[in-house]
Amino acid sequence: MRKVLDGLYDGAAWLAALFMVGLLIAVLLSVVGRELNFHVKGTDAYAGYLMAAAGFLALAHTLKRGEHIRVTLLLAALPAGARRALELWALACSSVLAGVLSFYAARLVWQSRAFNDISTGNDATPLWLPQLGMAAGTLILFIALVDELVLELRGRRAEGSAELTRNE
């Protein structure tokens, strides 16, 4: 199961990286177009779609690598038992919030598809397509947070921050 989950997080990160390359291409195309007096319709909208997808798809991988911003000043000052309780509380709350966000993101994709919602820009993109990146990213983040919560409950979770282990 560990290999499958790590593969999911890594796959989402690779997809996020691919979207970042697409974002770079869209921005470069827009810049070159301005310099050479041509315009490719929809480049601004697609750059936004790609940026959003990249950001959401990278969330779980970033969490699992311990790269999310954490306030360690308070955690380092707490005794081990209180620190673990605070970690469990934070992971449980985060899991619930990510689950709710994931549900509503998926519902938004479904509604956009059902109502044939398209962007108001000149690209006229069916909105459920770019919304898929957000829905997938929040679902994978939810899975990663539940994974971290289970690991913490079992006492197998790696320390979330290198500063904490140095301060002990």
C-alpha positions in Angstrom: 0.0 0.0 0.0 2.9 2.4 0.8 4.3 2.0 -2.8 0.9 2.8 -4.3 0.4 5.9 -2.1 3.9 7.2 -2.8 3.4 6.5 -6.5 0.1 8.5 -6.4 1.9 11.5 -4.7 4.8 11.3 -7.1 2.6 10.9 -10.1 0.6 14.0 -9.1 3.9 15.9 -8.7 5.1 14.8 -12.1 1.8 15.9 -13.6 2.1 19.3 -11.8 5.6 19.7 -13.2 4.2 18.9 -16.7 1.5 21.6 -16.2 4.3 24.0 -15.1 6.1 23.4 -18.4 2.8 24.0 -20.2 2.4 27.3 -18.2 5.9 28.3 -19.2 5.1 27.6 -22.9 1.9 29.6 -22.6 3.6 32.6 -21.0 6.5 32.5 -23.5 4.0 32.3 -26.4 2.2 35.3 -25.1 5.5 37.3 -24.6 6.8 36.4 -28.1 3.4 37.2 -29.6 3.5 40.7 -28.1 7.0 41.2 -29.5 6.1 39.9 -33.0 2.6 41.4 -33.1 0.5 38.3 -33.1 -1.9 37.0 -30.5 -2.9 33.4 -29.7 -6.4 33.4 -28.3 -6.8 32.0 -24.8 -3.2 31.9 -23.7 -3.9 34.0 -20.6 -6.8 31.7 -19.7 -4.9 28.6 -20.3 -1.9 29.9 -18.3 -4.3 30.4 -15.4 -5.8 26.9 -15.8 -2.3 25.4 -15.9 -1.1 27.3 -12.9 -4.1 26.3 -10.8 -3.8 22.6 -11.8 0.0 22.6 -11.0 -0.6 24.2 -7.6 -3.3 21.8 -6.5 -1.6 18.7 -7.9 1.6 19.5 -6.1 0.0 19.9 -2.6 0.1 16.2 -1.5 3.7 15.7 -2.7 4.8 18.9 -0.9 3.0 17.7 2.3 4.6 14.2 2.2 8.1 15.8 1.7 7.6 18.0 4.8 7.8 21.2 2.7 4.5 22.8 3.8 5.0 25.8 6.0 4.8 24.9 9.7 4.9 27.0 12.8 7.5 25.1 14.8 8.2 27.7 17.5 5.1 26.5 19.5 5.6 22.8 18.7 9.3 22.9 19.8 8.3 24.4 23.2 5.7 21.7 23.9 6.4 18.4 25.7 6.3 15.3 23.5 2.8 14.3 24.6 1.3 17.7 24.0 3.1 18.0 20.7 1.7 14.7 19.5 -1.8 15.7 20.6 -1.5 19.0 18.7 -0.2 17.1 15.6 -3.2 14.7 15.8 -5.6 17.6 16.1 -4.1 19.5 13.2 -4.0 16.4 11.0 -7.6 15.5 11.9 -8.9 19.0 11.2 -6.8 19.3 8.0 -8.2 15.9 6.8 -11.8 17.0 7.4 -11.2 20.3 5.6 -9.4 18.7 2.7 -12.2 16.1 2.5 -14.9 18.9 2.3 -12.9 20.8 -0.2 -12.4 17.7 -2.3 -16.1 16.9 -2.2 -17.1 20.4 -3.3 -14.4 20.5 -6.0 -15.6 17.3 -7.5 -19.2 18.5 -7.3 -18.2 21.6 -9.1 -16.7 19.6 -11.9 -19.8 17.4 -12.1 -22.1 20.5 -12.2 -20.0 22.3 -14.8 -20.1 19.2 -17.0 -23.9 18.7 -16.4 -24.7 22.3 -17.2 -22.2 22.6 -20.1 -20.6 25.6 -18.4 -18.0 27.2 -20.6 -15.5 30.0 -19.9 -16.6 33.5 -20.7 -13.3 34.3 -22.4 -12.6 34.0 -26.1 -11.3 30.5 -25.6 -14.8 29.1 -24.7 -13.3 26.1 -22.8 -15.7 23.7 -21.1 -14.9 24.6 -17.4 -15.0 21.1 -16.1 -11.7 20.3 -17.9 -9.6 22.8 -16.0 -11.5 22.2 -12.8 -10.4 18.5 -12.9 -6.9 19.6 -11.8 -8.3 21.2 -8.7 -10.6 18.3 -7.9 -7.8 15.7 -8.4 -5.3 17.7 -6.4 -7.7 18.2 -3.4 -8.6 14.5 -3.5 -5.0 13.5 -3.4 -4.2 16.0 -0.7 -7.1 14.5 1.3 -5.6 11.0 0.9 -2.2 12.3 1.9 -3.5 13.9 5.0 -5.4 10.8 6.1 -2.2 8.9 5.4 -0.3 11.2 7.7 -3.0 11.0 10.3 -2.9 7.2 10.3 0.9 7.2 10.4 0.8 9.6 13.4 -1.7 7.4 15.2 0.5 4.3 14.7 3.6 6.2 15.8 5.3 5.7 12.4 5.2 9.2 11.1 8.5 10.9 10.3 9.1 14.1 12.2 7.4 16.9 10.3 10.2 19.4 10.7 13.9 19.1 11.1 14.0 22.0 13.5 12.0 20.0 16.0 14.5 17.2 16.2 17.4 19.6 16.5 15.7 21.5 19.4 15.1 18.4 21.5 
